[in-house]
Amino acid sequence: MKCFIDEKEYDFEHGKVRENFLKQFPKNQDDVNHIFDMMETINTEMFSGTEAPEPPYDMNFFQLIKFGMKAKKLRPMFMKYGNKDAYKVLDSFTNSEDLKTAIYSKSPYPMVFMSFAYQWGVYGKNYYPVNGMQAIPDAAVEGLRHLSGQLMLNTEVTEILVKDGQAYGVKTQDGSEYYGAVISNASPQYTYAWVTDAAAEKEKMIKAISKRKIFEPVAALFMSLDENKYDLDHLEGISILSKKDYRMRTEEYTPDTAPIVINIYPKREGDEFRALVALVPISYEYHNNWETEAGRKRGEKYKMLKKEVEDILLNRIGKHMGRDFIDAVSYHELSSPVTYERYTYSKSGSFMGWSAIQSEYGKYLKQRTNIKDLYLVGQWVFPGFGVAGVMASGYYLAKEILKGEGIDLKKDFTEYFTSDRL
């Protein structure tokens, strides 16, 4: 990973992260060791569980007390520092703005410290699907079809049908209706808005989330790179940021100043180019909501602004990586927070659900809503964002629904994964 902080360049190799930090921050070696000792302990404590945790909202008062006491005993470092804002923890352990910014560079968004401990802890140890990220939803679709399910693309839901406090189906854009229980992985703000206006529970549900802070929005610059023209030499990530970013928030950034984090993905067999995605925290409200018109309509002004932002970001990347790097980019296209919201129904372009700052983190929504047979799944419910979190939310929802049919999914999973068949 290459990290550019203002005019300085830092390099962090797999398996040698601490050594690289010690070498590149020679005046702060005690601070580096202290921070990495703390992060390694937090990671060890985080991964010390032997089974999937019970959601906190499923625990009664005595279970919560017992859980808290057990966590304090078994995860003291995690409890002391993991759930605090990262900047507060790092400020208490070092005065070096460069060192703090280098830690922050892995994912420059306001989050609790355990997020950074986790990301540096799994750096170089992560796994990627052989056939790319699309392999995960493809597997889900295959499972659906195996169980005689039907996938309907380009069939947009416009209303969730509710009668007498129970969801009984959906209406789509062409007026068709489909009946059954409803599971939504769109953000709850959109899900609740689609509920029939006559539903008594609707306003109560909307009010319950009205003051909750969501995670930062993101603009994403998608690129393909020709490695015949530029040798990445095992490079998997690039961060471009400033020491000022450590204390800034997304709404303060412009395309000229926002941090840029480029993820470089593995090639699949047969791929001609390498896939790169630059994530850039730029506000949903930037430049009059990206110069959209009434109803978030995207006209010529929107397209012109997107092109302008795209050019600025490419020029900034080129200043650090060189013109050869930019010349090797065979294709590029920017998605704004408005794009992200449009295609995923994630409120205001939030790409990781609810905010992960200290005052907000851990306030999980349940999979079950106030309306019978209306369920939530995905990054907005327990256990939260990330590919693993979103997939786990499906497990917890299935567990919740099957419980009503007398099926103990946790027991079945445990028996399956400990049986001789594996």
C-alpha positions as CSV (number, residue, x, y, z in Angstrom):
1,M,0.0,0.0,0.0
2,K,1.3,3.4,-1.0
3,C,0.2,6.3,1.3
4,F,0.8,9.9,0.2
5,I,0.4,12.4,3.1
6,D,0.8,15.9,1.8
7,E,4.2,15.7,0.0
8,K,5.5,12.5,1.8
9,E,5.2,8.9,0.6
10,Y,4.9,5.9,2.9
11,D,4.9,2.2,1.9
12,F,3.3,-0.6,4.0
13,E,4.0,-4.2,3.1
14,H,2.0,-7.3,4.0
15,G,3.4,-9.0,7.0
16,K,5.7,-6.1,7.7
17,V,3.3,-3.3,8.7
18,R,4.7,-2.6,12.2
19,E,8.3,-2.8,10.9
20,N,7.4,-0.4,8.1
21,F,5.8,2.1,10.5
22,L,8.9,1.8,12.8
23,K,11.2,2.5,9.9
24,Q,9.2,5.4,8.5
25,F,8.5,7.0,11.9
26,P,11.9,6.7,13.6
27,K,11.2,9.6,16.0
28,N,7.9,7.9,17.2
29,Q,8.9,4.3,17.7
30,D,7.5,4.0,21.2
31,D,4.2,5.5,20.0
32,V,4.1,3.0,17.0
33,N,4.8,0.0,19.3
34,H,2.1,1.2,21.8
35,I,-0.5,1.7,19.1
36,F,0.2,-1.6,17.3
37,D,0.3,-3.5,20.6
38,M,-3.1,-2.0,21.4
39,M,-4.5,-2.8,17.9
40,E,-3.3,-6.4,18.0
41,T,-4.8,-6.9,21.5
42,I,-8.1,-5.5,20.3
43,N,-8.2,-7.8,17.3
44,T,-7.3,-10.8,19.5
45,E,-10.2,-9.9,21.8
46,M,-12.6,-9.3,18.9
47,F,-11.9,-12.8,17.4
48,S,-12.0,-14.6,20.7
49,G,-15.6,-15.7,20.5
50,T,-16.5,-19.3,19.7
51,E,-19.9,-18.7,18.1
52,A,-22.1,-16.1,16.6
53,P,-23.2,-13.6,19.3
54,E,-26.8,-13.0,20.2
55,P,-28.2,-9.6,19.2
56,P,-28.3,-7.3,22.2
57,Y,-31.9,-6.5,21.6
58,D,-32.7,-10.2,22.1
59,M,-31.2,-10.2,25.6
60,N,-33.2,-9.5,28.7
61,F,-31.9,-7.2,31.4
62,F,-30.0,-9.9,33.3
63,Q,-28.4,-11.2,30.1
64,L,-27.2,-7.7,29.2
65,I,-25.6,-7.3,32.6
66,K,-23.9,-10.7,32.3
67,F,-22.8,-9.9,28.8
68,G,-21.3,-6.6,29.9
69,M,-19.5,-8.1,32.8
70,K,-18.1,-10.9,30.7
71,A,-17.0,-8.5,27.9
72,K,-15.2,-6.3,30.4
73,K,-13.4,-9.3,31.8
74,L,-12.5,-11.0,28.5
75,R,-12.2,-7.9,26.3
76,P,-10.7,-5.2,28.5
77,M,-8.7,-3.4,25.7
78,F,-11.6,-3.5,23.3
79,M,-14.0,-2.2,25.9
80,K,-11.6,0.6,26.9
81,Y,-10.5,1.8,23.5
82,G,-12.3,-0.1,20.7
83,N,-15.6,1.8,20.9
84,K,-14.1,5.3,21.3
85,D,-13.7,7.7,18.4
86,A,-10.4,6.9,16.6
87,Y,-9.1,10.5,16.8
88,K,-9.6,10.5,20.6
89,V,-7.6,7.3,21.0
90,L,-4.8,8.3,18.7
91,D,-4.6,11.8,20.2
92,S,-4.0,10.2,23.6
93,F,-1.1,8.0,22.3
94,T,0.9,10.2,20.0
95,N,1.5,13.8,19.1
96,S,2.7,13.0,15.6
97,E,0.1,14.2,13.0
98,D,1.8,12.2,10.3
99,L,1.6,8.9,12.3
100,K,-2.1,9.5,13.2
101,T,-2.9,10.3,9.5
102,A,-1.0,7.2,8.3
103,I,-3.2,5.0,10.6
104,Y,-6.3,7.0,9.4
105,S,-5.3,6.6,5.8
106,K,-6.7,3.0,5.6
107,S,-10.2,4.3,5.6
108,P,-10.4,8.1,6.2
109,Y,-13.9,8.4,7.7
110,P,-15.0,9.2,11.2
111,M,-15.3,5.8,13.0
112,V,-14.6,4.1,16.3
113,F,-11.0,3.0,16.8
114,M,-11.8,-0.8,16.5
115,S,-12.5,-0.2,12.8
116,F,-8.9,0.9,12.2
117,A,-7.5,-1.8,14.5
118,Y,-9.5,-4.4,12.4
119,Q,-8.5,-3.0,9.0
120,W,-4.7,-2.9,9.9
121,G,-5.1,-6.3,11.6
122,V,-6.5,-8.1,8.5
123,Y,-4.3,-6.2,6.0
124,G,-2.8,-8.8,3.7
125,K,-4.8,-11.6,5.3
126,N,-8.1,-11.0,3.5
127,Y,-9.6,-13.3,0.9
128,Y,-11.2,-12.4,-2.4
129,P,-13.7,-14.5,-4.4
130,V,-12.0,-16.2,-7.3
131,N,-14.7,-15.0,-9.7
132,G,-14.9,-11.5,-8.1
133,M,-17.4,-9.9,-5.7
134,Q,-20.3,-10.7,-8.1
135,A,-19.7,-14.4,-7.2
136,I,-21.4,-13.7,-3.8
137,P,-24.8,-12.5,-5.2
138,D,-24.6,-15.1,-7.9
139,A,-24.3,-17.8,-5.3
140,A,-27.4,-16.3,-3.5
141,V,-29.3,-16.4,-6.7
142,E,-28.4,-20.0,-7.4
143,G,-29.6,-20.9,-3.9
144,L,-32.8,-19.1,-4.5
145,R,-33.4,-20.9,-7.8
146,H,-32.5,-24.2,-6.3
147,L,-35.4,-23.7,-3.8
148,S,-37.8,-22.8,-6.7
149,G,-37.5,-19.1,-6.1
150,Q,-37.7,-16.5,-8.8
151,L,-35.4,-13.5,-9.4
152,M,-37.1,-10.5,-11.0
153,L,-34.7,-7.8,-12.2
154,N,-35.9,-4.3,-13.4
155,T,-39.1,-4.8,-11.4
156,E,-38.9,-1.8,-9.1
157,V,-41.1,-1.8,-6.0
158,T,-43.0,1.5,-5.4
159,E,-45.3,0.5,-2.5
160,I,-45.3,-2.0,0.4
161,L,-48.9,-3.2,0.9
162,V,-50.1,-3.2,4.5
163,K,-53.5,-4.0,6.0
164,D,-54.5,-4.2,9.6
165,G,-50.8,-3.8,10.7
166,Q,-49.5,-6.7,8.5
167,A,-47.5,-6.5,5.3
168,Y,-49.0,-8.7,2.6
169,G,-47.1,-7.8,-0.5
170,V,-45.7,-5.1,-2.8
171,K,-46.8,-3.1,-5.8
172,T,-44.2,-2.5,-8.6
173,Q,-43.7,0.4,-11.0
174,D,-45.9,-1.1,-13.7
175,G,-48.8,-1.6,-11.3
176,S,-48.3,-5.3,-10.7
177,E,-48.8,-6.7,-7.2
178,Y,-47.0,-9.6,-5.6
179,Y,-48.2,-11.2,-2.3
180,G,-46.4,-12.5,0.7
181,A,-44.1,-11.4,3.5
182,V,-41.8,-8.5,2.6
183,I,-38.0,-8.4,3.3
184,S,-36.2,-5.1,2.3
185,N,-32.5,-4.5,2.1
186,A,-33.0,-0.9,1.1
187,S,-32.4,1.7,3.8
188,P,-35.2,2.0,6.3
189,Q,-35.9,5.6,5.3
190,Y,-36.9,4.3,1.8
191,T,-38.5,1.1,3.1
192,Y,-40.8,3.0,5.5
193,A,-41.6,5.6,2.8
194,W,-43.0,2.8,0.6
195,V,-45.4,1.6,3.3
196,T,-49.0,2.3,2.5
197,D,-49.9,5.7,4.0
198,A,-52.9,4.3,5.9
199,A,-50.6,2.1,8.0
200,A,-50.8,3.4,11.6
201,E,-47.3,2.2,12.5
202,K,-45.6,4.1,9.7
203,E,-45.1,7.5,11.4
204,K,-43.9,5.8,14.6
205,M,-41.3,3.9,12.6
206,I,-40.2,7.0,10.7
207,K,-39.9,9.0,13.9
208,A,-37.8,6.4,15.6
209,I,-35.0,6.8,13.0
210,S,-35.5,10.5,12.1
211,K,-32.6,11.8,14.3
212,R,-30.2,8.9,13.6
213,K,-27.0,9.9,11.9
214,I,-26.0,7.9,8.8
215,F,-22.5,6.9,7.6
216,E,-20.6,9.2,5.2
217,P,-21.6,9.4,1.6
218,V,-19.1,8.5,-1.1
219,A,-18.2,9.2,-4.7
220,A,-16.5,6.3,-6.4
221,L,-14.2,6.6,-9.4
222,F,-14.2,3.2,-11.3
223,M,-11.2,2.5,-13.4
224,S,-9.6,-0.2,-15.5
225,L,-5.9,-0.3,-15.8
226,D,-3.7,-1.8,-18.5
227,E,-0.8,-3.5,-16.7
228,N,1.1,-3.8,-20.0
229,K,1.5,0.0,-19.7
230,Y,2.0,0.3,-16.0
231,D,3.4,-2.3,-13.7
232,L,1.6,-2.3,-10.3
233,D,4.3,-4.5,-8.8
234,H,2.0,-6.2,-6.2
235,L,0.4,-2.8,-5.2
236,E,-3.0,-3.3,-3.7
237,G,-3.9,0.1,-2.4
238,I,-3.2,3.8,-2.7
239,S,-4.1,6.5,-0.2
240,I,-3.8,10.3,-1.0
241,L,-4.6,12.6,1.9
242,S,-3.5,15.5,4.1
243,K,-2.7,15.8,7.8
244,K,-5.7,18.2,7.9
245,D,-8.1,15.3,6.9
246,Y,-7.6,13.6,10.3
247,R,-9.8,16.3,11.8
248,M,-12.2,17.1,9.0
249,R,-15.6,15.8,8.1
250,T,-17.1,14.9,4.7
251,E,-19.2,18.1,4.4
252,E,-16.0,20.1,4.5
253,Y,-14.4,18.5,1.5
254,T,-14.2,19.5,-2.1
255,P,-12.9,17.3,-5.0
256,D,-9.6,19.2,-4.7
257,T,-9.2,18.4,-1.0
258,A,-11.0,15.1,-0.2
259,P,-9.0,12.0,0.7
260,I,-8.7,9.4,-2.1
261,V,-8.4,5.7,-1.3
262,I,-7.8,3.5,-4.3
263,N,-8.6,-0.2,-3.9
264,I,-6.8,-2.4,-6.5
265,Y,-8.6,-5.7,-7.0
266,P,-7.2,-9.1,-8.1
267,K,-7.6,-10.2,-11.7
268,R,-10.0,-13.0,-12.6
269,E,-8.9,-15.6,-15.1
270,G,-9.3,-14.1,-18.5
271,D,-9.5,-10.5,-17.4
272,E,-7.6,-8.1,-19.8
273,F,-7.5,-5.2,-17.4
274,R,-7.1,-4.6,-13.6
275,A,-10.1,-3.2,-11.7
276,L,-9.5,-0.2,-9.5
277,V,-12.0,1.8,-7.5
278,A,-11.2,5.1,-5.9
279,L,-13.4,6.0,-2.9
280,V,-13.7,9.7,-2.2
281,P,-15.8,11.2,0.7
282,I,-17.7,14.1,-1.0
283,S,-21.0,15.3,0.5
284,Y,-24.4,14.4,-1.0
285,E,-25.2,18.1,-0.7
286,Y,-22.1,19.1,-2.6
287,H,-22.8,21.9,-5.2
288,N,-26.6,21.9,-4.8
289,N,-26.9,18.2,-4.5
290,W,-24.6,17.7,-7.4
291,E,-26.6,20.1,-9.5
292,T,-29.6,17.8,-9.7
293,E,-33.0,19.2,-10.6
294,A,-36.3,18.8,-8.8
295,G,-36.9,15.2,-7.7
296,R,-33.1,14.5,-8.0
297,K,-33.4,14.6,-11.8
298,R,-30.0,14.4,-13.4
299,G,-29.7,16.8,-16.3
300,E,-26.8,18.4,-18.2
301,K,-25.6,20.4,-15.3
302,Y,-25.3,17.2,-13.3
303,K,-23.3,15.5,-16.0
304,M,-21.0,18.4,-16.4
305,L,-20.3,18.6,-12.7
306,K,-19.6,14.9,-12.6
307,K,-17.1,15.2,-15.5
308,E,-15.5,18.2,-13.7
309,V,-15.0,16.2,-10.5
310,E,-13.8,13.2,-12.4
311,D,-11.1,15.2,-14.1
312,I,-10.0,16.8,-10.8
313,L,-9.6,13.4,-9.1
314,L,-7.7,11.9,-12.1
315,N,-5.3,14.9,-12.1
316,R,-4.7,14.6,-8.3
317,I,-4.0,10.9,-8.7
318,G,-1.6,11.6,-11.6
319,K,0.4,14.1,-9.6
320,H,1.2,11.4,-7.1
321,M,1.4,8.3,-9.3
322,G,2.7,9.9,-12.4
323,R,1.4,10.5,-15.9
324,D,2.2,6.9,-16.9
325,F,-0.3,5.6,-14.4
326,I,-3.1,7.8,-15.8
327,D,-2.2,6.9,-19.4
328,A,-2.6,3.2,-18.5
329,V,-6.2,3.8,-17.3
330,S,-8.1,2.4,-20.2
331,Y,-11.6,3.4,-18.9
332,H,-12.9,5.5,-16.0
333,E,-16.3,6.6,-14.8
334,L,-17.5,8.5,-11.7
335,S,-20.5,7.6,-9.5
336,S,-21.7,10.3,-7.2
337,P,-23.5,9.8,-3.9
338,V,-26.7,10.6,-5.9
339,T,-25.8,7.6,-8.2
340,Y,-25.3,5.4,-5.2
341,E,-28.6,6.4,-3.7
342,R,-30.4,5.9,-7.0
343,Y,-29.2,2.4,-7.6
344,T,-29.1,1.0,-4.1
345,Y,-31.8,3.1,-2.2
346,S,-29.2,3.8,0.4
347,K,-30.2,7.1,2.0
348,S,-28.1,10.1,0.9
349,G,-25.5,7.8,-0.7
350,S,-24.4,6.3,2.6
351,F,-22.2,3.3,1.8
352,M,-22.0,1.7,5.2
353,G,-25.4,2.2,6.8
354,W,-25.6,4.0,10.1
355,S,-22.8,6.3,11.4
356,A,-19.9,4.5,13.2
357,I,-18.8,7.3,15.5
358,Q,-18.7,6.7,19.2
359,S,-22.1,8.4,20.0
360,E,-23.9,6.4,17.3
361,Y,-22.1,3.0,17.0
362,G,-23.9,-0.1,18.3
363,K,-27.5,1.3,18.1
364,Y,-28.6,-1.6,15.9
365,L,-32.0,-1.9,14.3
366,K,-33.9,-5.2,14.6
367,Q,-34.7,-7.3,11.6
368,R,-38.3,-7.3,12.7
369,T,-40.3,-4.0,12.3
370,N,-43.5,-2.8,14.0
371,I,-45.4,-4.1,11.0
372,K,-46.0,-7.8,11.0
373,D,-44.3,-9.7,8.1
374,L,-42.2,-6.6,7.2
375,Y,-38.5,-7.3,7.8
376,L,-35.2,-5.5,7.3
377,V,-31.9,-7.0,6.2
378,G,-28.5,-5.7,5.2
379,Q,-26.1,-3.0,6.5
380,W,-28.8,-1.1,8.4
381,V,-29.6,-3.9,10.9
382,F,-27.5,-6.1,13.2
383,P,-24.6,-6.7,13.0
384,G,-23.9,-3.8,10.6
385,F,-21.9,-2.9,7.5
386,G,-19.3,-4.7,5.5
387,V,-19.7,-7.8,3.3
388,A,-19.5,-10.2,6.3
389,G,-21.9,-8.0,8.3
390,V,-24.5,-7.9,5.6
391,M,-24.3,-11.7,5.0
392,A,-24.5,-12.3,8.7
393,S,-27.7,-10.1,8.8
394,G,-29.3,-12.7,6.5
395,Y,-28.5,-15.4,9.0
396,Y,-30.0,-13.5,11.8
397,L,-33.2,-12.7,9.8
398,A,-33.6,-16.4,8.8
399,K,-33.0,-17.4,12.4
400,E,-35.7,-14.9,13.5
401,I,-38.3,-16.1,10.9
402,L,-37.7,-19.8,11.3
403,K,-38.0,-19.5,15.1
404,G,-41.7,-18.9,14.5
405,E,-41.9,-22.2,12.7
406,G,-40.2,-24.1,15.6
407,I,-36.8,-24.4,13.7
408,D,-33.7,-23.6,15.7
409,L,-31.3,-22.4,12.9
410,K,-28.4,-21.9,15.3
411,K,-28.7,-25.5,16.5
412,D,-29.0,-26.8,12.9
413,F,-25.9,-24.7,11.8
414,T,-23.9,-26.0,14.7
415,E,-24.8,-29.6,14.0
416,Y,-24.1,-29.2,10.3
417,F,-20.6,-27.6,10.7
418,T,-19.5,-30.1,13.3
419,S,-20.8,-33.2,11.5
420,D,-18.7,-35.9,9.7
421,R,-19.9,-34.6,6.3
422,L,-17.3,-31.9,6.5
